């Protein structure tokens, strides 16, 4: 959800990770903000996170190199 009040990971909803970003959806800014938020939250380099489908849509497919859903869940749950 672009143009949210703040960027945040809301949680899993119907099998998809719901994320809000404050960036505007112009010129790829929202996609960049999404990738950065995920990289920072998961503790990986920014280059390992990329939107691979849905660039102009609210629903996106994101690839995080070297991580599966289980590892993502563990990292989002905290230590």
PEDA-V804892 format. One line per field, one symbol per residue. ss: DSSP state (H for helix, E for strand, - for the rest). psi: psi as a letter, one per 30 degrees, with the letter a starting at -180 (. if undefined). Layout:
# PEDA-V804892
ss->???
psi->???
This chain:
# PEDA-V804892
ss->-------EEEEEE--EEEEE--------HHHHHHHHHHHHHH---HHHEEEEE-------EEEE----HHHHHHHHH--
psi->jlhlelkljeakjhgkjkkkkflkhkggeeeeeeeeeeeeefhlkeffkkkflgeglfklkkkjkgkleeeeeeeffa.
